[in-house]
C-alpha cells in the first residue's frame, strides 16, 4: 500500500519569527550543503537532531547511574557479604 504525500506529513504550527528564520536558513549555503531544500525538510532535520541529542543525554544518565551503582558495589566492605556458616 502506498501512502500519499499528505498521509506522510503532519502540519505543525510554529511561531512566525521562527518560521521566518527557517525561511532564511532554507536559502543558505549550509542548508544547500545539507540537502535541505524546504521548510519541512529543515524542521524534520532539526527535530531528528533534537531527539537524538535527548536520547544521548538519557543514555549518559543511565550509564552514570550504572557506574555509580558499580562503584558502590566495589567499595562495599567484604565483611558485609560474608556467607552465613
C-alpha positions as CSV (number, residue, x, y, z in Angstrom):
1,X,0.0,0.0,0.0
2,X,1.4,3.4,-1.0
3,X,0.8,6.5,1.1
4,X,0.1,9.8,-0.4
5,X,2.3,12.7,0.5
6,X,-0.5,14.1,2.7
7,X,-0.5,10.9,4.8
8,X,3.3,11.0,5.3
9,X,3.4,14.5,6.8
10,X,1.6,16.3,9.6
11,X,1.2,20.1,9.9
12,X,2.7,21.7,13.0
13,X,2.4,25.4,13.8
14,X,5.5,27.4,14.7
15,X,5.8,31.0,15.8
16,X,6.1,33.4,12.9
17,X,9.5,34.6,14.0
18,X,10.8,31.1,13.9
19,X,9.2,30.4,10.6
20,X,10.9,33.4,9.2
21,X,14.3,32.2,10.4
22,X,13.6,28.8,8.8
23,X,12.8,30.6,5.6
24,X,16.1,32.4,5.7
25,X,18.0,29.2,6.5
26,X,16.5,27.3,3.6
27,X,18.1,29.9,1.3
28,X,21.5,29.5,2.9
29,X,24.6,27.6,1.6
30,X,24.5,25.4,4.8
31,X,21.0,24.2,4.0
32,X,22.1,23.6,0.4
33,X,25.1,21.5,1.6
34,X,22.9,19.5,3.9
35,X,20.4,18.9,1.1
36,X,17.6,20.7,2.8
37,X,15.5,22.5,0.2
38,X,12.2,23.1,2.0
39,X,11.0,24.4,5.3
40,X,9.5,20.9,6.1
41,X,12.9,19.3,5.5
42,X,14.7,21.8,7.8
43,X,12.1,21.2,10.6
44,X,12.3,17.4,10.2
45,X,16.1,17.5,10.3
46,X,16.1,19.8,13.3
47,X,13.7,17.6,15.2
48,X,15.7,14.4,14.4
49,X,18.8,16.1,15.7
50,X,17.0,17.2,18.9
51,X,15.5,13.8,19.5
52,X,19.0,12.1,19.0
53,X,20.5,14.6,21.5
54,X,17.8,13.9,24.0
55,X,18.3,10.2,23.6
56,X,22.1,10.7,24.1
57,X,21.5,12.6,27.3
58,X,19.2,9.8,28.6
59,X,21.8,7.2,27.7
60,X,24.6,9.2,29.5
61,X,22.3,9.4,32.6
62,X,21.7,5.7,32.6
63,X,25.4,4.9,32.2
64,X,26.2,7.3,35.1
65,X,23.7,5.5,37.3
66,X,25.2,2.2,36.4
67,X,28.7,3.4,37.1
68,X,27.6,4.9,40.5
69,X,26.0,1.6,41.4
70,X,29.0,-0.4,40.4
71,X,31.3,1.9,42.3
72,X,29.2,1.4,45.5
73,X,29.3,-2.4,45.0
74,X,33.1,-2.2,44.6
75,X,33.5,-0.2,47.8
76,X,31.3,-2.3,50.0
77,X,33.1,-3.9,52.9
78,X,33.7,-7.5,52.3
79,X,32.5,-8.5,55.8
80,X,29.1,-7.2,54.9
81,X,28.8,-10.0,52.4
82,X,30.4,-13.0,54.0
83,X,28.4,-16.2,53.6
84,X,26.5,-17.5,56.6
85,X,28.1,-20.5,58.1
